[in-house]
Amino acid sequence: MSNRPFIGARAEEVMIRRIVARLRKRGWVETITPYTGYGSTDQLRILGRVVLTPRNPHTDLLRAADKFLSQRGWRNFMAVPIPLATVSVTSMDQTLEIQADRTGHIDVRIKNPGLPAGLQHIDLRTPDSHLVQAPVHVVSDETDFGLISDIDDTVISTWLPRPFIAAWNSLVVTEQAREPVPGMARLYQRLLAEHPGAPIIYVSTGAWNTYPFLQRFFKRHGLPLGPLLLTDWGPTNTGWFRSGPDHKRIALRELARDLPKVRWVMFGDDGQHDPSLYSEFANLQPEHVRAIAIRQLTQAQQVLAHGTATVLHDDDHLQWQPDAPPEIRGADGDDLSPKLTEVLAQG
């Protein structure tokens, strides 16, 4: 067996390097896009991406055109990553040199140098970029409640996962045309208000390129902001496509490891694999799950998602456990809210 990365990943890396070299000659400069991370009083997870951007500011005409085009989903996928960039990570008096991955992503854990609970900021820069600050939600040692949420069809109505509709929603439709799932923002806001300092973390198979859109969408519709654990489209070190379920499994396992005292209320929908993935996680680590809340798609949404009005079940391999965390289902946030209140009141 060869230890070399998959041929698709190698080809992608060669292509990106050639594009980066050409754009550098045209005057483009390194820029770090910071993402919101999370952590505890012991350890912080820092997230971001190193990309190339034009050096010269836009003219008024081009800026107006960019403002319009930025509302189109395809505009989010035009970033040019810098593979294996060296990044300085500074917090208080601690500075570390780390390396981005082959797609420019920064995903590193560092020892917390003494930052208290709350929203903190870490300095990031490369030798050729300006300094930026990456936000990090530091969770208190006393916090034992948190929210994990899927995004597509859980908080945003995207009619996933049919490929053509997903591509249309992600690449063509304007941001204003995307709709929130009713009641989810109110439900999340209430739960976080009842548990000050509790984290909310969004785990999705969506691409990192959509991060700016998601931030704007959340702010516009009142969804609480928090770390987003997304993925990338395209080849991996082992194949042409990434596994969405595996990405979520890894993210959940890492959250349980990074924040061991938190018991999560997990939100998803029945349009993909959320019910089986959440049940699997709850069976393996019941001490980390407070409850599971599943949004049920309508028959029309099920037809678009699966070509059938019948909900697909892929959890036959799971074994029932008498002490499994409770699971509730509802049409939207307003339907789930009273059911969840009753479940949480029972302890």
C-alpha positions in Angstrom: 0.0 0.0 0.0 1.4 3.4 -1.0 1.5 6.2 1.6 1.1 8.8 -1.1 -2.1 10.9 -1.1 -4.9 10.0 -3.5 -4.1 11.1 -7.1 -7.1 13.5 -7.1 -5.6 15.3 -4.0 -2.2 15.5 -5.6 -3.6 16.9 -8.9 -5.6 19.5 -7.0 -2.6 20.6 -5.0 -0.5 21.0 -8.2 -3.2 23.0 -9.8 -3.7 25.3 -6.7 0.1 25.9 -6.5 0.2 27.0 -10.1 -2.8 29.3 -9.7 -1.2 30.8 -6.5 2.1 31.4 -8.3 0.4 33.2 -11.1 -1.8 35.3 -8.9 1.2 36.3 -6.8 2.9 37.7 -9.9 -0.3 39.7 -10.6 0.1 41.3 -7.2 -2.3 39.3 -5.1 -1.5 39.1 -1.3 -1.9 36.7 1.5 -4.9 37.1 3.7 -6.2 35.1 6.7 -9.9 34.5 7.0 -10.6 33.8 10.7 -13.3 31.4 11.8 -14.8 31.1 15.2 -13.2 28.5 17.4 -14.0 27.0 20.8 -12.2 25.7 23.8 -11.9 25.3 27.5 -9.7 26.8 30.2 -7.2 24.0 29.3 -7.2 24.0 25.5 -8.3 26.1 22.6 -9.2 25.1 19.0 -8.2 27.7 16.5 -9.8 27.8 13.0 -9.2 29.8 9.9 -7.9 29.8 6.3 -5.1 31.3 4.4 -6.1 32.6 1.0 -5.0 35.0 -1.7 -6.8 38.3 -2.3 -6.3 41.2 -4.8 -3.9 43.9 -3.5 -5.6 46.9 -5.1 -9.0 48.1 -3.8 -12.0 48.0 -6.2 -13.3 51.0 -8.0 -16.7 52.2 -7.1 -18.2 50.4 -10.1 -16.5 47.2 -9.3 -17.3 47.5 -5.6 -21.0 47.9 -6.5 -20.9 44.9 -8.8 -19.1 42.8 -6.2 -21.7 43.8 -3.6 -24.4 42.4 -5.9 -22.4 39.3 -6.9 -21.5 38.5 -3.3 -25.2 37.7 -2.7 -25.0 34.9 -5.2 -23.9 31.6 -3.7 -21.3 30.8 -6.4 -19.3 33.9 -5.2 -18.6 32.1 -1.9 -16.6 29.4 -3.8 -14.0 31.8 -5.5 -11.4 31.8 -2.7 -7.8 30.8 -3.7 -6.2 28.9 -0.8 -2.5 28.9 0.0 -1.3 25.3 0.7 0.9 24.6 3.7 1.3 28.3 4.7 3.2 29.0 7.9 1.0 30.9 10.4 2.0 32.5 13.7 -0.6 32.0 16.5 -0.3 34.4 19.4 -2.3 34.5 22.6 -1.2 36.7 25.5 2.6 36.0 25.7 2.4 32.7 23.9 3.4 32.4 20.2 3.4 29.2 18.1 4.3 28.6 14.5 1.9 26.2 12.8 1.3 25.0 9.3 -2.0 25.2 7.3 -3.1 22.1 5.5 -2.9 21.6 1.7 -6.2 23.5 1.2 -5.0 26.5 3.4 -7.1 25.6 6.4 -5.9 26.3 10.0 -7.2 23.8 12.5 -5.0 23.6 15.5 -5.3 23.1 19.3 -3.1 25.1 21.6 -2.8 25.2 25.4 -5.0 28.0 26.9 -2.5 30.5 28.2 -5.0 31.9 30.8 -7.9 33.3 28.8 -11.1 33.3 30.9 -14.5 32.0 29.9 -16.3 34.0 27.3 -15.6 35.2 23.7 -11.8 35.8 23.4 -9.6 36.6 20.4 -6.3 35.0 19.1 -3.9 36.8 16.8 -3.1 35.1 13.5 -0.7 36.2 10.8 1.6 34.9 8.1 5.0 36.4 7.2 3.3 38.1 4.2 -0.2 39.0 5.7 -1.7 41.5 8.1 -2.6 40.4 11.6 -6.1 39.3 12.1 -8.0 38.2 15.2 -9.8 34.8 15.4 -12.7 34.7 17.8 -12.7 31.8 20.3 -15.6 30.8 22.6 -13.9 29.7 25.8 -16.4 27.5 27.8 -16.3 27.7 31.6 -15.4 24.6 33.6 -18.8 24.8 35.3 -20.8 24.7 32.1 -22.5 21.4 31.6 -25.1 22.4 28.9 -24.7 23.0 25.2 -26.3 22.9 21.8 -25.2 21.0 18.7 -27.0 21.9 15.5 -27.0 20.7 11.9 -27.6 23.6 9.4 -29.2 22.4 6.1 -33.0 21.7 6.6 -32.5 22.1 10.4 -32.1 25.9 10.6 -32.1 26.8 6.8 -34.6 25.4 4.4 -32.4 24.2 1.5 -34.3 21.2 0.2 -31.1 19.0 0.5 -29.7 16.5 -0.4 -30.9 16.2 -4.0 -27.7 17.2 -5.9 -29.2 19.6 -8.5 -31.4 21.4 -5.9 -28.5 21.5 -3.5 -26.2 23.0 -6.1 -28.9 25.5 -7.2 -29.4 26.7 -3.6 -25.7 26.8 -2.8 -24.3 28.3 -6.1 -27.1 30.4 -7.7 -29.9 31.5 -5.4 -29.5 34.9 -3.8 -29.0 35.0 0.0 -32.3 36.9 0.4 -34.1 33.9 -1.2 -32.9 31.5 1.5 -35.5 30.9 4.3 -35.0 30.0 7.9 -36.8 27.1 9.5 -39.6 28.7 11.6 -39.1 28.9 15.3 -35.5 27.5 15.4 -33.9 30.9 16.2 -36.4 31.5 19.0 -35.8 28.1 20.4 -32.0 28.4 20.4 -32.2 31.9 21.9 -34.4 30.7 24.7 -32.2 27.7 25.6 -29.0 29.8 25.6 -30.7 32.5 27.7 -31.7 29.9 30.2 -28.1 28.6 30.3 -25.7 31.6 30.3 -22.3 30.7 28.9 -23.5 27.6 27.2 -22.0 27.0 23.7 -23.8 26.5 20.5 -21.8 24.7 17.8 -23.0 24.0 14.3 -21.9 20.8 12.7 -22.6 20.5 8.9 -21.4 18.9 5.8 -21.6 22.2 4.1 -18.4 23.7 2.5 -16.2 26.2 4.4 -16.6 28.5 1.4 -20.1 29.2 2.6 -18.9 30.5 6.0 -19.4 34.2 5.2 -22.9 33.6 3.8 -23.9 31.6 6.9 -22.6 34.3 9.3 -24.7 36.9 7.4 -27.7 34.6 7.3 -27.5 33.9 11.1 -27.3 37.6 11.9 -30.2 38.5 9.6 -32.5 35.9 11.1 -31.6 36.0 14.7 -29.8 32.7 14.9 -27.2 32.6 17.7 -23.6 32.8 16.4 -21.2 30.1 17.3 -18.4 27.9 15.9 -19.2 26.2 12.6 -17.5 22.9 11.9 -17.8 22.6 8.1 -15.9 20.6 5.5 -14.5 21.0 2.0 -15.8 19.8 -1.3 -13.4 17.9 -3.6 -10.8 15.2 -3.3 -9.3 13.9 -0.1 -6.1 12.0 0.7 -8.1 8.8 0.1 -10.7 9.4 -2.6 -12.5 11.8 -4.9 -15.2 12.8 -2.4 -15.5 13.4 1.4 -17.8 11.4 3.6 -20.4 13.6 5.2 -21.4 11.1 7.9 -17.7 10.5 8.8 -17.1 14.3 9.0 -20.0 14.6 11.5 -18.9 11.5 13.5 -15.4 12.9 13.9 -16.7 16.4 14.8 -19.0 14.9 17.5 -16.2 12.7 18.9 -13.9 15.7 19.1 -16.5 17.8 20.9 -16.9 15.1 23.5 -13.2 15.0 24.0 -12.6 18.8 24.0 -15.5 19.7 26.2 -16.0 16.5 28.4 -18.3 18.1 31.0 -20.9 19.4 28.5 -24.0 17.4 27.9 -25.4 18.3 24.5 -28.9 18.9 23.1 -28.5 17.7 19.5 -30.6 19.2 16.7 -30.9 17.7 13.2 -33.5 16.7 10.6 -34.7 13.4 9.2 -33.7 14.3 5.6 -30.2 12.8 5.8 -28.3 10.8 8.4 -28.8 12.9 11.5 -31.2 10.5 13.4 -28.9 7.5 13.0 -25.7 9.5 13.6 -27.0 11.1 16.8 -28.4 7.8 18.1 -25.1 6.2 17.4 -23.2 8.9 19.3 -25.7 8.7 22.2 -25.4 4.9 22.4 -21.6 5.1 22.4 -21.3 8.1 24.8 -24.6 8.6 26.6 -23.0 10.8 29.3 -22.5 13.5 26.6 -26.0 13.7 25.3 -28.9 15.4 27.2 -31.5 15.0 24.4 -32.0 14.6 20.7 -34.4 16.9 18.7 -35.2 16.0 15.1 -37.0 18.2 12.7 -39.4 16.2 10.5 -39.5 17.2 6.8 -42.8 17.4 5.1 -43.7 14.8 2.4 -42.8 17.3 -0.3 -39.4 17.8 1.2 -38.9 14.1 1.6 -39.7 13.6 -2.1 -37.2 16.2 -3.1 -34.6 14.7 -0.7 -35.1 11.1 -1.5 -37.5 10.7 -4.4 -40.0 9.1 -2.1 -42.4 10.4 0.6 -41.2 7.7 3.0 -38.6 8.6 5.6 -35.4 6.6 5.0 -34.1 4.6 8.0 -30.5 3.6 8.1 -30.2 2.8 11.8 -31.1 -0.8 11.8 -27.6 -1.7 13.1 -28.2 0.3 16.3 -29.3 -1.5 19.5 -31.9 -0.1 21.8 -30.6 0.9 25.3 -33.0 1.5 28.2 -30.9 4.5 29.4 -30.6 6.1 26.0 -31.2 9.9 26.0 -34.7 11.0 25.0 -35.5 11.9 21.4 -38.3 14.2 20.3 -39.5 15.1 16.8 -41.4 18.0 15.4 -42.1 20.0 12.3 -40.1 23.1 13.3 -38.8 25.0 16.2 -42.2 26.1 17.5 -43.3 22.4 17.5 -40.1 21.2 19.1 -40.0 23.8 21.8 -42.7 22.6 24.2 -41.7 19.0 23.8 -38.1 19.8 24.6 -39.1 21.9 27.6 -40.9 18.9 29.0 -38.0 16.6 28.4 -35.4 18.9 29.9 -37.6 19.4 33.0 -37.4 15.7 33.7 -33.6 16.0 34.1 
